[in-house]
Amino acid sequence: MNENRDAPVREGETYDVSINSVGAKGDGIAKVKGFVLFVAGVKKGDYVKIKINKVLKNSGFAEAVQQLERPKREKKFETVNVDELKEQEEEPESEYEDTDDFGEELDEE
């Protein structure tokens, strides 16, 4: 094993990665903990399980061992249609009486 102590990955480890781009020689490029890995036989946008084959000082090489289904991401904001928006805008009836005295009754006590 030709491991580098500075690399955040080790030979034989497996990771689930997204292929972010393709290099000049056609290998997919993925990153694990900021470390660049070249993966043969994949294309940009693939989501795969990889096994690390070789670790160098600044990069490494891996092979795709399984095609994975991309995990669903939770939406940060919910999408609503016009009818739902109108329902939300309607104020529910309040159990409190709306007055203009702004707590004057409390001042009297």
Secondary structure, 3 states (H helix, E strand, C coil): CCCCCCCCCCCCCEEEEECCEECCCCCEEEEECCEEEEEECCCCCCEEEEEEEEECCCEEEEEEEEECCCCCCCCCCCCCCHHHHHHHHCCCCCCCCCCCCCCHHHHHC
